[in-house]
């Protein structure tokens, strides 16, 4: 993990866009990634662990981006 990757921030996107919150990437270390009721998505990548998140944040395509967008997508009932 490069230091530059760990200096990135995450924008937690709300549904309405009004309550977005920006946090350091380190805050994601304790998130639950294996919840069957919700999925974590960063910049259109489905994320299964903190280490996968850091790997994605370190990709060449994000090298000039200081803040990455994060969505928590909840499972929906229905049929």
N, C-alpha and C positions, 0 to 999 in steps of 0.2 A: 504494500500500500504506500503510495507516494504521499508525502506531506501535503502537496498541492491538492490532492484528492480529499484529504481529511479537512482541508480548510474550506471546502465547498459548503454551501448551505442548501437546505431543502425547503421548498415552499409547499406547505400542506394545503392543498386546494380544497376549498369548501364547495358544496353544490351550487351555491348562489354566487360565489366569487367575492362576497363581501367580507367573509371572515377568514380569508387566507392568513396563514401564520408561517413565518420564516424561522427555522431552527437550524442549529449546527448539525452536520451529518452525524456527529457522535451521538446525538439524541436518539438516533435510530437503532443504536446498539441493543436496546432493551425492548424493542417492538416485538409483537407477536407476528411471525411470518407464516405460521402453519395453522392459522385459524380457518376452519372450513367455511365459516360464515362471511369472511371478508378476504380480499386479496389486496396486496400492495403493488401499485404500478408506478414506476418512475420513468418519465419520458417515453412512454409507450412500451416499456419492458416490464413483464411480470417478474416480481422479485420474491425469492423464497428464503432469503437470509440476509443478514447485515453484510456479510462478506460479499455476497452477490451484488448488493446495492453499491458497495464501495468499488467493486470491479466495474460495474456499469458506469459509475460516476467518473472513473478514470479512463474511459474510452476516448480515443482520439477526437471523436465528433463532439465531445463535451469539454474539450481542453480549455476553450475560451469562455465557457459558461460558468459563472460563479454560483448561480442558484438554479437547482433542478426542481421541476414540478413533480410532486408526489400526489397520488390519488389513492384513497382507500375505497375499494369497490366492494360493496356488501352484496352477498348473495340474495336473490329475490325468490320468493315463493311464487308459484303460479303454474300455469300449464297451458 
